[in-house]
Amino acid sequence: MKRSPSLVAPDGERPGRLAYRFTGLLPTFGLVRATRVQQVSPLPGDRTRYFTREEFTGLLTRFLPLAKVQDGFDRHARALKARAEALAAAPNGR
């Protein structure tokens, strides 16, 4: 069964959220299933908190290189932070 992503746009105090599942042969046979969640939440002082996680289940999950996955998340978050800060510091915001 293919599921569509869950998307909630930020609205005032409500965080924005994107969640989706990876599809293909591995999830179809229950070998590895992965769900990714990304969220942005407003903070005081015109700041934003970014949060991401991935949930893995399935028979082959213990063989996944989870340290590499976490490293990718960390690098992604740092790059996103740097880009957002650069845009905020630009005179025209772009």
BADRENTOR-993953 format. One record per residue: residue number from 1; residue in one letter; x, z, y of N, C-alpha, C, O in turn. Coordinates in steps of 0.02 Angstrom, whole numbers, m for minus. Each point is the difference from the previous one (the first is absolute). Layout:
BEGIN
<atom resi="NUM" resn="A" n_c1="X" n_c3="Z" n_c2="Y" ca_c1="X" ca_c3="Z" ca_c2="Y" c_c1="X" c_c3="Z" c_c2="Y" o_c1="X" o_c3="Z" o_c2="Y"/>
...
This chain:
BEGIN
<atom resi="1" resn="M" n_c1="42" n_c3="0" n_c2="m59" ca_c1="m42" ca_c3="0" ca_c2="59" c_c1="45" c_c3="0" c_c2="62" o_c1="42" o_c3="43" o_c2="8"/>
<atom resi="2" resn="K" n_c1="m52" n_c3="m91" n_c2="35" ca_c1="39" ca_c3="m4" ca_c2="61" c_c1="m35" c_c3="38" c_c2="56" o_c1="m60" o_c3="m10" o_c2="12"/>
<atom resi="3" resn="R" n_c1="96" n_c3="54" n_c2="21" ca_c1="m29" ca_c3="39" ca_c2="55" c_c1="29" c_c3="m23" c_c2="66" o_c1="60" o_c3="m16" o_c2="5"/>
<atom resi="4" resn="S" n_c1="m102" n_c3="14" n_c2="45" ca_c1="24" ca_c3="m20" ca_c2="66" c_c1="31" c_c3="59" c_c2="36" o_c1="m13" o_c3="58" o_c2="m19"/>
<atom resi="5" resn="P" n_c1="55" n_c3="m71" n_c2="68" ca_c1="31" ca_c3="55" ca_c2="37" c_c1="m52" c_c3="40" c_c2="39" o_c1="m54" o_c3="m24" o_c2="17"/>
<atom resi="6" resn="S" n_c1="71" n_c3="86" n_c2="m4" ca_c1="m40" ca_c3="43" ca_c2="42" c_c1="33" c_c3="2" c_c2="68" o_c1="59" o_c3="17" o_c2="6"/>
<atom resi="7" resn="L" n_c1="m96" n_c3="m34" n_c2="46" ca_c1="28" ca_c3="m3" ca_c2="67" c_c1="m46" c_c3="37" c_c2="48" o_c1="m60" o_c3="m15" o_c2="4"/>
<atom resi="8" resn="V" n_c1="88" n_c3="63" n_c2="32" ca_c1="m37" ca_c3="37" ca_c2="50" c_c1="39" c_c3="m5" c_c2="65" o_c1="58" o_c3="20" o_c2="4"/>
<atom resi="9" resn="A" n_c1="m89" n_c3="m47" n_c2="48" ca_c1="33" ca_c3="m7" ca_c2="65" c_c1="2" c_c3="68" c_c2="35" o_c1="m47" o_c3="38" o_c2="m5"/>
<atom resi="10" resn="P" n_c1="102" n_c3="m24" n_c2="40" ca_c1="2" ca_c3="62" ca_c2="38" c_c1="m53" c_c3="m1" c_c2="55" o_c1="m15" o_c3="m52" o_c2="29"/>
<atom resi="11" resn="D" n_c1="m14" n_c3="110" n_c2="m16" ca_c1="m53" ca_c3="4" ca_c2="50" c_c1="3" c_c3="70" c_c2="32" o_c1="m22" o_c3="49" o_c2="m31"/>
<atom resi="12" resn="G" n_c1="48" n_c3="m45" n_c2="91" ca_c1="5" ca_c3="65" ca_c2="33" c_c1="45" c_c3="47" c_c2="m38" o_c1="60" o_c3="m13" o_c2="m7"/>
<atom resi="13" resn="E" n_c1="m87" n_c3="67" n_c2="m18" ca_c1="38" ca_c3="49" ca_c2="m39" c_c1="7" c_c3="m20" c_c2="m73" o_c1="42" o_c3="28" o_c2="m36"/>
<atom resi="14" resn="R" n_c1="m83" n_c3="m76" n_c2="13" ca_c1="1" ca_c3="m19" ca_c2="m70" c_c1="61" c_c3="m44" c_c2="m16" o_c1="12" o_c3="m49" o_c2="35"/>
<atom resi="15" resn="P" n_c1="27" n_c3="68" n_c2="m86" ca_c1="58" ca_c3="m41" ca_c2="m19" c_c1="m21" c_c3="m68" c_c2="m27" o_c1="m55" o_c3="m9" o_c2="m26"/>
<atom resi="16" resn="G" n_c1="100" n_c3="m39" n_c2="33" ca_c1="m8" ca_c3="m64" ca_c2="m32" c_c1="33" c_c3="3" c_c2="m69" o_c1="51" o_c3="34" o_c2="m8"/>
<atom resi="17" resn="R" n_c1="m81" n_c3="m68" n_c2="m41" ca_c1="25" ca_c3="6" ca_c2="m69" c_c1="m7" c_c3="m67" c_c2="m36" o_c1="m52" o_c3="m33" o_c2="5"/>
<atom resi="18" resn="L" n_c1="104" n_c3="15" n_c2="m43" ca_c1="m2" ca_c3="m59" ca_c2="m43" c_c1="22" c_c3="23" c_c2="m70" o_c1="53" o_c3="31" o_c2="m7"/>
<atom resi="19" resn="A" n_c1="m94" n_c3="m45" n_c2="m43" ca_c1="17" ca_c3="16" ca_c2="m69" c_c1="m14" c_c3="m61" c_c2="m43" o_c1="m51" o_c3="m34" o_c2="8"/>
<atom resi="20" resn="Y" n_c1="97" n_c3="20" n_c2="m54" ca_c1="m10" ca_c3="m57" ca_c2="m44" c_c1="36" c_c3="11" c_c2="m66" o_c1="46" o_c3="40" o_c2="m5"/>
<atom resi="21" resn="R" n_c1="m69" n_c3="m76" n_c2="m46" ca_c1="29" ca_c3="4" ca_c2="m67" c_c1="36" c_c3="m65" c_c2="m15" o_c1="m21" o_c3="m54" o_c2="20"/>
<atom resi="22" resn="F" n_c1="76" n_c3="61" n_c2="m56" ca_c1="36" ca_c3="m59" ca_c2="m22" c_c1="m34" c_c3="m28" c_c2="m62" o_c1="m24" o_c3="38" o_c2="m42"/>
<atom resi="23" resn="T" n_c1="22" n_c3="m104" n_c2="36" ca_c1="m34" ca_c3="m33" ca_c2="m56" c_c1="51" c_c3="m41" c_c2="m40" o_c1="56" o_c3="m11" o_c2="23"/>
<atom resi="24" resn="G" n_c1="m76" n_c3="m10" n_c2="m81" ca_c1="44" ca_c3="m41" ca_c2="m43" c_c1="m5" c_c3="23" c_c2="m72" o_c1="m46" o_c3="38" o_c2="m17"/>
<atom resi="25" resn="L" n_c1="92" n_c3="m60" n_c2="m24" ca_c1="m2" ca_c3="16" ca_c2="m71" c_c1="13" c_c3="74" c_c2="m15" o_c1="m34" o_c3="29" o_c2="m41"/>
<atom resi="26" resn="L" n_c1="83" n_c3="1" n_c2="75" ca_c1="16" ca_c3="70" ca_c2="m14" c_c1="m60" c_c3="46" c_c2="11" o_c1="m15" o_c3="40" o_c2="m44"/>
<atom resi="27" resn="P" n_c1="m20" n_c3="m45" n_c2="100" ca_c1="m59" ca_c3="42" ca_c2="9" c_c1="m56" c_c3="m18" c_c2="m48" o_c1="m37" o_c3="44" o_c2="m24"/>
<atom resi="28" resn="T" n_c1="29" n_c3="m108" n_c2="9" ca_c1="m53" ca_c3="m22" ca_c2="m44" c_c1="5" c_c3="33" c_c2="m69" o_c1="m51" o_c3="19" o_c2="m30"/>
<atom resi="29" resn="F" n_c1="112" n_c3="m11" n_c2="6" ca_c1="11" ca_c3="30" ca_c2="m66" c_c1="13" c_c3="75" c_c2="3" o_c1="17" o_c3="30" o_c2="m51"/>
<atom resi="30" resn="G" n_c1="m23" n_c3="0" n_c2="110" ca_c1="10" ca_c3="72" ca_c2="8" c_c1="72" c_c3="22" c_c2="m5" o_c1="14" o_c3="59" o_c2="m11"/>
<atom resi="31" resn="L" n_c1="33" n_c3="m106" n_c2="20" ca_c1="71" ca_c3="17" ca_c2="m6" c_c1="26" c_c3="34" c_c2="64" o_c1="33" o_c3="51" o_c2="m4"/>
<atom resi="32" resn="V" n_c1="m48" n_c3="m80" n_c2="61" ca_c1="17" ca_c3="29" ca_c2="65" c_c1="m56" c_c3="m18" c_c2="48" o_c1="m16" o_c3="m58" o_c2="10"/>
<atom resi="33" resn="R" n_c1="m13" n_c3="109" n_c2="21" ca_c1="m48" ca_c3="m10" ca_c2="54" c_c1="28" c_c3="33" c_c2="62" o_c1="28" o_c3="55" o_c2="m3"/>
<atom resi="34" resn="A" n_c1="m35" n_c3="m88" n_c2="59" ca_c1="25" ca_c3="27" ca_c2="63" c_c1="m52" c_c3="m7" c_c2="54" o_c1="m31" o_c3="m53" o_c2="8"/>
<atom resi="35" resn="T" n_c1="22" n_c3="106" n_c2="30" ca_c1="m44" ca_c3="m1" ca_c2="58" c_c1="41" c_c3="20" c_c2="60" o_c1="34" o_c3="51" o_c2="m1"/>
<atom resi="36" resn="R" n_c1="m37" n_c3="m90" n_c2="54" ca_c1="38" ca_c3="14" ca_c2="61" c_c1="m49" c_c3="21" c_c2="54" o_c1="m53" o_c3="m30" o_c2="9"/>
<atom resi="37" resn="V" n_c1="72" n_c3="82" n_c2="28" ca_c1="m40" ca_c3="25" ca_c2="56" c_c1="45" c_c3="3" c_c2="61" o_c1="55" o_c3="26" o_c2="m3"/>
<atom resi="38" resn="Q" n_c1="m79" n_c3="m53" n_c2="58" ca_c1="35" ca_c3="4" ca_c2="64" c_c1="m50" c_c3="25" c_c2="52" o_c1="m58" o_c3="m22" o_c2="1"/>
<atom resi="39" resn="Q" n_c1="80" n_c3="68" n_c2="41" ca_c1="m46" ca_c3="30" ca_c2="49" c_c1="36" c_c3="11" c_c2="66" o_c1="59" o_c3="19" o_c2="1"/>
<atom resi="40" resn="V" n_c1="m94" n_c3="m30" n_c2="53" ca_c1="24" ca_c3="17" ca_c2="67" c_c1="m49" c_c3="48" c_c2="31" o_c1="m61" o_c3="m11" o_c2="m2"/>
<atom resi="41" resn="S" n_c1="87" n_c3="65" n_c2="31" ca_c1="m42" ca_c3="52" ca_c2="30" c_c1="22" c_c3="12" c_c2="71" o_c1="60" o_c3="4" o_c2="13"/>
<atom resi="42" resn="P" n_c1="m107" n_c3="2" n_c2="34" ca_c1="19" ca_c3="16" ca_c2="69" c_c1="25" c_c3="72" c_c2="5" o_c1="m26" o_c3="46" o_c2="m32"/>
<atom resi="43" resn="L" n_c1="76" n_c3="m36" n_c2="75" ca_c1="27" ca_c3="66" ca_c2="14" c_c1="m3" c_c3="11" c_c2="76" o_c1="m6" o_c3="m48" o_c2="38"/>
<atom resi="44" resn="P" n_c1="9" n_c3="111" n_c2="m16" ca_c1="2" ca_c3="13" ca_c2="72" c_c1="59" c_c3="m35" c_c2="33" o_c1="51" o_c3="m14" o_c2="m32"/>
<atom resi="45" resn="G" n_c1="m57" n_c3="1" n_c2="95" ca_c1="55" ca_c3="m29" ca_c2="39" c_c1="9" c_c3="m74" c_c2="m14" o_c1="56" o_c3="m26" o_c2="5"/>
<atom resi="46" resn="D" n_c1="m110" n_c3="m9" n_c2="m22" ca_c1="4" ca_c3="m73" ca_c2="m11" c_c1="48" c_c3="m17" c_c2="m57" o_c1="35" o_c3="m51" o_c2="4"/>
<atom resi="47" resn="R" n_c1="m33" n_c3="92" n_c2="m55" ca_c1="44" ca_c3="m12" ca_c2="m57" c_c1="m42" c_c3="m15" c_c2="m61" o_c1="m61" o_c3="10" o_c2="m1"/>
<atom resi="48" resn="T" n_c1="94" n_c3="m36" n_c2="m51" ca_c1="m35" ca_c3="m19" ca_c2="m61" c_c1="41" c_c3="22" c_c2="m60" o_c1="61" o_c3="m3" o_c2="m1"/>
<atom resi="49" resn="R" n_c1="m97" n_c3="27" n_c2="m50" ca_c1="33" ca_c3="19" ca_c2="m63" c_c1="m15" c_c3="m55" c_c2="m51" o_c1="m57" o_c3="m21" o_c2="m8"/>
<atom resi="50" resn="Y" n_c1="110" n_c3="m2" n_c2="m26" ca_c1="m7" ca_c3="m50" ca_c2="m54" c_c1="13" c_c3="36" c_c2="m66" o_c1="48" o_c3="38" o_c2="m6"/>
<atom resi="51" resn="F" n_c1="m91" n_c3="m52" n_c2="m43" ca_c1="6" ca_c3="31" ca_c2="m65" c_c1="m10" c_c3="m54" c_c2="m53" o_c1="m44" o_c3="m42" o_c2="7"/>
<atom resi="52" resn="T" n_c1="84" n_c3="44" n_c2="m60" ca_c1="m9" ca_c3="m47" ca_c2="m55" c_c1="16" c_c3="34" c_c2="m66" o_c1="42" o_c3="45" o_c2="m3"/>
<atom resi="53" resn="R" n_c1="m76" n_c3="m65" n_c2="m49" ca_c1="15" ca_c3="25" ca_c2="m67" c_c1="m21" c_c3="m53" c_c2="m51" o_c1="m41" o_c3="m43" o_c2="14"/>
<atom resi="54" resn="E" n_c1="70" n_c3="49" n_c2="m72" ca_c1="m19" ca_c3="m44" ca_c2="m54" c_c1="m11" c_c3="44" c_c2="m62" o_c1="40" o_c3="44" o_c2="m15"/>
<atom resi="55" resn="E" n_c1="m95" n_c3="m57" n_c2="m19" ca_c1="m17" ca_c3="38" ca_c2="m60" c_c1="9" c_c3="m46" c_c2="m60" o_c1="m27" o_c3="m56" o_c2="m1"/>
<atom resi="56" resn="F" n_c1="65" n_c3="78" n_c2="m49" ca_c1="12" ca_c3="m39" ca_c2="m60" c_c1="m30" c_c3="35" c_c2="m60" o_c1="6" o_c3="60" o_c2="m8"/>
<atom resi="57" resn="T" n_c1="m38" n_c3="m99" n_c2="m35" ca_c1="m25" ca_c3="24" ca_c2="m64" c_c1="13" c_c3="m54" c_c2="m52" o_c1="15" o_c3="m57" o_c2="17"/>
<atom resi="58" resn="G" n_c1="m20" n_c3="75" n_c2="m80" ca_c1="8" ca_c3="m48" ca_c2="m54" c_c1="56" c_c3="18" c_c2="m47" o_c1="40" o_c3="44" o_c2="13"/>
<atom resi="59" resn="L" n_c1="m39" n_c3="m79" n_c2="m70" ca_c1="46" ca_c3="15" ca_c2="m54" c_c1="74" c_c3="m8" c_c2="19" o_c1="42" o_c3="37" o_c2="m24"/>
<atom resi="60" resn="L" n_c1="m27" n_c3="m85" n_c2="67" ca_c1="70" ca_c3="m14" ca_c2="17" c_c1="24" c_c3="33" c_c2="65" o_c1="55" o_c3="m13" o_c2="23"/>
<atom resi="61" resn="T" n_c1="m97" n_c3="55" n_c2="6" ca_c1="16" ca_c3="30" ca_c2="65" c_c1="67" c_c3="37" c_c2="m1" o_c1="38" o_c3="m2" o_c2="48"/>
<atom resi="62" resn="R" n_c1="m24" n_c3="37" n_c2="m102" ca_c1="62" ca_c3="40" ca_c2="m3" c_c1="63" c_c3="m43" c_c2="3" o_c1="55" o_c3="26" o_c2="12"/>
<atom resi="63" resn="F" n_c1="m61" n_c3="m91" n_c2="m22" ca_c1="58" ca_c3="m44" ca_c2="3" c_c1="9" c_c3="m33" c_c2="68" o_c1="47" o_c3="m39" o_c2="10"/>
<atom resi="64" resn="L" n_c1="m90" n_c3="53" n_c2="37" ca_c1="4" ca_c3="m29" ca_c2="67" c_c1="57" c_c3="30" c_c2="39" o_c1="14" o_c3="60" o_c2="m6"/>
<atom resi="65" resn="P" n_c1="19" n_c3="m100" n_c2="47" ca_c1="54" ca_c3="26" ca_c2="43" c_c1="m29" c_c3="33" c_c2="63" o_c1="5" o_c3="m27" o_c2="55"/>
<atom resi="66" resn="L" n_c1="m36" n_c3="86" n_c2="m64" ca_c1="m36" ca_c3="31" ca_c2="55" c_c1="45" c_c3="18" c_c2="59" o_c1="m23" o_c3="0" o_c2="57"/>
<atom resi="67" resn="A" n_c1="87" n_c3="14" n_c2="m69" ca_c1="46" ca_c3="13" ca_c2="56" c_c1="7" c_c3="m62" c_c2="44" o_c1="5" o_c3="6" o_c2="61"/>
<atom resi="68" resn="K" n_c1="m4" n_c3="m64" n_c2="m92" ca_c1="5" ca_c3="m63" ca_c2="39" c_c1="m65" c_c3="m13" c_c2="38" o_c1="2" o_c3="m24" o_c2="57"/>
<atom resi="69" resn="V" n_c1="m58" n_c3="40" n_c2="m87" ca_c1="m64" ca_c3="m7" ca_c2="35" c_c1="m1" c_c3="46" c_c2="61" o_c1="m19" o_c3="m22" o_c2="54"/>
<atom resi="70" resn="Q" n_c1="39" n_c3="84" n_c2="m63" ca_c1="1" ca_c3="47" ca_c2="56" c_c1="48" c_c3="m24" c_c2="54" o_c1="m15" o_c3="6" o_c2="60"/>
<atom resi="71" resn="D" n_c1="73" n_c3="m32" n_c2="m79" ca_c1="48" ca_c3="m26" ca_c2="48" c_c1="m31" c_c3="m57" c_c2="40" o_c1="10" o_c3="m5" o_c2="61"/>
<atom resi="72" resn="G" n_c1="m48" n_c3="m38" n_c2="m94" ca_c1="m34" ca_c3="m54" ca_c2="35" c_c1="m51" c_c3="26" c_c2="50" o_c1="m6" o_c3="m26" o_c2="55"/>
<atom resi="73" resn="F" n_c1="m32" n_c3="77" n_c2="m76" ca_c1="m48" ca_c3="32" ca_c2="46" c_c1="36" c_c3="28" c_c2="61" o_c1="m23" o_c3="m9" o_c2="57"/>
<atom resi="74" resn="D" n_c1="78" n_c3="44" n_c2="m69" ca_c1="37" ca_c3="31" ca_c2="55" c_c1="27" c_c3="m53" c_c2="48" o_c1="m4" o_c3="9" o_c2="61"/>
<atom resi="75" resn="R" n_c1="33" n_c3="m63" n_c2="m88" ca_c1="26" ca_c3="m53" ca_c2="44" c_c1="m57" c_c3="m34" c_c2="38" o_c1="8" o_c3="m16" o_c2="59"/>
<atom resi="76" resn="H" n_c1="m63" n_c3="5" n_c2="m91" ca_c1="m59" ca_c3="m30" ca_c2="33" c_c1="m23" c_c3="44" c_c2="58" o_c1="m13" o_c3="m25" o_c2="55"/>
<atom resi="77" resn="A" n_c1="7" n_c3="90" n_c2="m67" ca_c1="m23" ca_c3="46" ca_c2="52" c_c1="49" c_c3="2" c_c2="59" o_c1="m21" o_c3="1" o_c2="57"/>
<atom resi="78" resn="R" n_c1="86" n_c3="1" n_c2="m71" ca_c1="49" ca_c3="0" ca_c2="54" c_c1="m3" c_c3="m64" c_c2="41" o_c1="5" o_c3="2" o_c2="62"/>
<atom resi="79" resn="A" n_c1="m13" n_c3="m59" n_c2="m95" ca_c1="m4" ca_c3="m64" ca_c2="36" c_c1="m64" c_c3="m3" c_c2="42" o_c1="1" o_c3="m24" o_c2="56"/>
<atom resi="80" resn="L" n_c1="m56" n_c3="48" n_c2="m84" ca_c1="m63" ca_c3="2" ca_c2="37" c_c1="6" c_c3="45" c_c2="62" o_c1="m23" o_c3="m18" o_c2="54"/>
<atom resi="81" resn="K" n_c1="55" n_c3="76" n_c2="m63" ca_c1="10" ca_c3="46" ca_c2="56" c_c1="43" c_c3="m32" c_c2="55" o_c1="m17" o_c3="3" o_c2="59"/>
<atom resi="82" resn="A" n_c1="72" n_c3="m34" n_c2="m79" ca_c1="44" ca_c3="m33" ca_c2="48" c_c1="m36" c_c3="m55" c_c2="38" o_c1="9" o_c3="m6" o_c2="61"/>
<atom resi="83" resn="R" n_c1="m49" n_c3="m33" n_c2="m96" ca_c1="m36" ca_c3="m55" ca_c2="33" c_c1="m53" c_c3="28" c_c2="48" o_c1="m6" o_c3="m25" o_c2="56"/>
<atom resi="84" resn="A" n_c1="m31" n_c3="75" n_c2="m77" ca_c1="m51" ca_c3="30" ca_c2="44" c_c1="32" c_c3="30" c_c2="62" o_c1="m27" o_c3="m8" o_c2="55"/>
<atom resi="85" resn="E" n_c1="83" n_c3="43" n_c2="m63" ca_c1="34" ca_c3="30" ca_c2="57" c_c1="27" c_c3="m53" c_c2="47" o_c1="m2" o_c3="9" o_c2="61"/>
<atom resi="86" resn="A" n_c1="28" n_c3="m64" n_c2="m89" ca_c1="25" ca_c3="m54" ca_c2="42" c_c1="m56" c_c3="m32" c_c2="40" o_c1="8" o_c3="m16" o_c2="59"/>
<atom resi="87" resn="L" n_c1="m65" n_c3="6" n_c2="m91" ca_c1="m57" ca_c3="m29" ca_c2="35" c_c1="m25" c_c3="48" c_c2="56" o_c1="m17" o_c3="m22" o_c2="54"/>
<atom resi="88" resn="A" n_c1="14" n_c3="86" n_c2="m69" ca_c1="m23" ca_c3="49" ca_c2="49" c_c1="48" c_c3="4" c_c2="60" o_c1="m22" o_c3="13" o_c2="56"/>
<atom resi="89" resn="A" n_c1="86" n_c3="m24" n_c2="m68" ca_c1="50" ca_c3="5" ca_c2="53" c_c1="5" c_c3="m64" c_c2="42" o_c1="26" o_c3="1" o_c2="56"/>
<atom resi="90" resn="A" n_c1="m51" n_c3="m56" n_c2="m83" ca_c1="4" ca_c3="m65" ca_c2="36" c_c1="m44" c_c3="3" c_c2="62" o_c1="m53" o_c3="31" o_c2="m1"/>
<atom resi="91" resn="P" n_c1="75" n_c3="m63" n_c2="55" ca_c1="m38" ca_c3="2" ca_c2="62" c_c1="m72" c_c3="m25" c_c2="m6" o_c1="m46" o_c3="28" o_c2="30"/>
<atom resi="92" resn="N" n_c1="35" n_c3="m80" n_c2="m69" ca_c1="m68" ca_c3="m26" ca_c2="m7" c_c1="m33" c_c3="21" c_c2="m66" o_c1="m54" o_c3="m23" o_c2="m16"/>
<atom resi="93" resn="G" n_c1="87" n_c3="67" n_c2="m21" ca_c1="m28" ca_c3="25" ca_c2="m63" c_c1="1" c_c3="m50" c_c2="m57" o_c1="m37" o_c3="8" o_c2="m48"/>
<atom resi="94" resn="R" n_c1="81" n_c3="m59" n_c2="54" ca_c1="5" ca_c3="m50" ca_c2="m54" c_c1="71" c_c3="m13" c_c2="m17" o_c1="15" o_c3="m41" o_c2="m44"/>
